[in-house]
Amino acid sequence: MIGNRLALSFALATILFAPASTVLARDPAPQVGVGAQYDTTHVCVAPDDVDKFVASFTGTFGGQSTKQVVATVTPTPSSTTSQLIQTPVGTVSLFGFKTPIPYPFGAERTGYLVTDLDEAVERAKEAGADVLVTIFPDPIGRDAVIQWPGGVNMQLYWHTTKPSYAAFETVPENRVYVSPERADDFTRSFLAFSDGKVISDDANASGIEIGRSKDTYRRIRIESVFGKMTVFATDGHLPYPYGREMTGYEVNNLQGTLTKAKASGCIVLIDPYTSDGRAAALIQFPGGYIAEIHATAPK
């Protein structure tokens, strides 16, 4: 009897005090992501700028827009034009609100399509996210808004009719700025939610990437089913427009893309520079949306 009790106690202690990675490996949580081509950057512009933005974005990257509709996409009364702009290098959910934008909408940087919204929200909470807007219905499915450690807001979607989109030619990069004190918390939480992995973690990345060529900062690159992400851990001393760009788009020919962008009404805010094996620039589209564009730097 004593031997059985000791054996039981030892087995229980093994489970309770085993490393978290060991326990989780035996009972992995289900993957809730669908794919990078189903994730969008949320862009809000004035109604008068909607058509100009669409023409400029597709003129720069190619692709096309879905038919524009007018809908309520928030759980409280509002009205906005809504359409999806799909290109080979990234997708935008474009909104032209005709009414004031209810809080906290307009501050969510991206929308991620998930297989099960209830499961995704619970998984995000377990990973350390706050739920800013609980699940609500929209015209084509259900949504929620969450916030990760460090103050990063995202929207999660589920669609009533399962969509089918072609994979991107190049996967866009979600560009997240957080404080050094919260970088590890954000990274840990997002990895637990996404089943992603850290591709690189450079404590001395070149400051030219944030407009401060004489300095260094910490840069973390992550990849997951939701696509690519770069985490910028900075002191917040960022010259304009760094920190305003939410997405980086990878193209084959940077100069050629910039030529198309300028011809389509964009303003080049930061001229091309080279760092970490890429040539990059920052541009502004009609309506104010700022984006980074990059390509592999010539060797």
Buried (B, 14 or more C-beta within 10 A) or exposed (E): EEEEEEEEEEEEEEEEEEEEEEEEEEEEBEBBBBBBBBBBBBBBBBBEBBBBBBBBBBBBBBBEBEEBEEBBBBBEEBBBBBBBBBBBBBBBBBBBBEEEBBEEBBBBBBBBBBEEBEBBBBBBEEBBBEBBBEBEEBEBBBBBBBBBBBBBBBBBBBBEEEEEBEEBBBBBBBBBBBBEEBBBBBBEBBBBBBBBEEEEBEEEBBBBBBBBEEBBBBBBBBBBBBBBBBBBBBEEEBEEBBBBBBBBBBBEEBEEBBEBBBEBBBEBBBEBBBBBEBBBBBBBBBBEBBBBBBBEBEE
